[in-house]
Amino acid sequence: MTEKQMKQIESQLPQGERIDRMYTAFEGGIRVITKNAHGCEIRYNVSFDTDGNASIKRF
């Protein structure tokens, strides 16, 4: 994943959430796990468009 794609993902997160970790899912694709201000984990699927731009969708 490029620096540009990381910044795109971070910009889509709700205020107060931060990336905790990422991994390649067994089913394919990339998952992002974030933590909010209360320490709760939220999971997102990452998808890429034809230009390589990253977007996230809550899992």
Backbone as CSV, one residue per row, in Angstrom:
resi,resn,N_x,N_y,N_z,CA_x,CA_y,CA_z,C_x,C_y,C_z
1,MET,0.846,-1.162,0.000,0.000,0.000,0.000,0.897,1.232,0.000
2,THR,0.517,2.220,-0.788,1.343,3.423,-0.907,1.004,4.436,0.188
3,GLU,1.878,5.399,0.331,1.659,6.486,1.299,0.370,7.253,0.960
4,LYS,0.144,7.472,-0.333,-1.062,8.179,-0.790,-2.319,7.413,-0.367
5,GLN,-2.316,6.092,-0.545,-3.473,5.280,-0.170,-3.687,5.280,1.337
6,MET,-2.611,5.262,2.112,-2.724,5.334,3.575,-3.378,6.650,3.989
7,LYS,-2.971,7.747,3.375,-3.555,9.056,3.692,-5.036,9.099,3.305
8,GLN,-5.391,8.455,2.177,-6.792,8.407,1.763,-7.630,7.656,2.791
9,ILE,-7.112,6.556,3.291,-7.833,5.781,4.307,-7.982,6.595,5.583
10,GLU,-6.896,7.190,6.047,-6.943,7.994,7.278,-7.926,9.144,7.157
11,SER,-8.030,9.751,5.974,-8.933,10.892,5.795,-10.403,10.473,5.830
12,GLN,-10.698,9.193,5.618,-12.080,8.705,5.618,-12.549,8.234,6.995
13,LEU,-11.644,8.149,7.938,-12.010,7.685,9.278,-12.772,8.773,10.031
14,PRO,-13.739,8.377,10.848,-14.432,9.345,11.691,-13.455,10.003,12.674
15,GLN,-13.798,11.185,13.107,-12.967,11.924,14.064,-12.724,11.086,15.311
16,GLY,-11.501,11.023,15.757,-11.156,10.306,16.976,-10.718,8.870,16.759
17,GLU,-10.912,8.328,15.553,-10.450,6.970,15.268,-9.031,7.013,14.734
18,ARG,-8.261,5.983,15.082,-6.893,5.874,14.569,-6.650,4.443,14.125
19,ILE,-5.800,4.286,13.125,-5.485,2.956,12.625,-4.656,2.219,13.668
20,ASP,-5.091,1.021,14.010,-4.373,0.178,14.955,-3.518,-0.843,14.209
21,ARG,-4.131,-1.490,13.191,-3.382,-2.466,12.398,-4.117,-2.744,11.095
22,MET,-3.387,-3.383,10.167,-3.932,-3.789,8.870,-3.457,-5.198,8.587
23,TYR,-4.241,-5.917,7.775,-3.799,-7.243,7.372,-4.481,-7.639,6.073
24,THR,-3.907,-8.620,5.408,-4.515,-9.200,4.215,-5.439,-10.310,4.678
25,ALA,-6.691,-10.203,4.308,-7.694,-11.166,4.748,-7.563,-12.481,3.988
26,PHE,-7.891,-13.565,4.648,-7.859,-14.895,4.050,-8.758,-14.951,2.815
27,GLU,-9.900,-14.266,2.872,-10.861,-14.257,1.775,-10.420,-13.363,0.631
28,GLY,-9.357,-12.624,0.830,-8.883,-11.672,-0.180,-9.180,-10.255,0.257
29,GLY,-8.367,-9.343,-0.141,-8.559,-7.947,0.212,-7.785,-7.559,1.450
30,ILE,-7.881,-6.304,1.779,-7.167,-5.741,2.917,-8.186,-5.295,3.951
31,ARG,-7.891,-5.539,5.204,-8.730,-5.085,6.317,-7.949,-4.079,7.146
32,VAL,-8.658,-3.097,7.664,-8.089,-2.104,8.560,-8.856,-2.183,9.863
33,ILE,-8.130,-2.261,10.959,-8.750,-2.242,12.281,-8.353,-0.919,12.931
34,THR,-9.358,-0.187,13.389,-9.119,1.092,14.044,-9.571,1.010,15.492
35,LYS,-9.172,1.987,16.263,-9.680,2.124,17.636,-10.223,3.538,17.774
36,ASN,-11.377,3.628,18.433,-11.947,4.948,18.684,-11.445,5.482,20.024
37,ALA,-11.943,6.619,20.431,-11.490,7.267,21.664,-11.749,6.415,22.903
38,HIS,-12.714,5.501,22.833,-13.052,4.637,23.970,-12.287,3.315,23.940
39,GLY,-11.458,3.117,22.917,-10.685,1.886,22.812,-11.399,0.751,22.101
40,CYS,-12.597,1.004,21.571,-13.341,-0.021,20.841,-12.765,-0.198,19.446
41,GLU,-12.693,-1.450,18.994,-12.175,-1.738,17.662,-13.287,-1.676,16.624
42,ILE,-12.979,-1.090,15.480,-13.879,-1.037,14.340,-13.113,-1.581,13.148
43,ARG,-13.769,-2.415,12.351,-13.114,-3.061,11.202,-13.672,-2.489,9.899
44,TYR,-12.782,-2.329,8.940,-13.138,-1.829,7.621,-12.526,-2.706,6.545
45,ASN,-13.238,-2.837,5.429,-12.686,-3.444,4.220,-12.151,-2.313,3.353
46,VAL,-11.023,-2.540,2.718,-10.442,-1.549,1.821,-10.679,-2.005,0.393
47,SER,-11.113,-1.085,-0.455,-11.243,-1.382,-1.875,-10.503,-0.299,-2.657
48,PHE,-10.139,-0.649,-3.874,-9.374,0.253,-4.728,-10.106,0.436,-6.051
49,ASP,-10.137,1.677,-6.553,-10.748,1.917,-7.856,-9.705,1.692,-8.953
50,THR,-10.083,1.920,-10.178,-9.188,1.648,-11.304,-7.962,2.549,-11.320
51,ASP,-8.040,3.689,-10.639,-6.891,4.598,-10.556,-6.009,4.304,-9.349
52,GLY,-6.378,3.299,-8.544,-5.587,2.935,-7.374,-5.937,3.700,-6.119
53,ASN,-7.030,4.465,-6.141,-7.457,5.200,-4.956,-8.145,4.249,-3.983
54,ALA,-7.871,4.422,-2.689,-8.404,3.545,-1.646,-9.666,4.143,-1.025
55,SER,-10.633,3.272,-0.765,-11.820,3.676,-0.012,-12.132,2.575,0.982
56,ILE,-12.802,2.950,2.070,-13.102,1.988,3.118,-14.607,1.861,3.301
57,LYS,-15.001,0.666,3.755,-16.411,0.398,4.073,-16.415,-0.383,5.377
58,ARG,-17.246,0.046,6.298,-17.314,-0.627,7.608,-17.719,-2.082,7.415
59,PHE,-17.041,-2.966,8.113,-17.224,-4.418,7.975,-18.368,-4.908,8.817
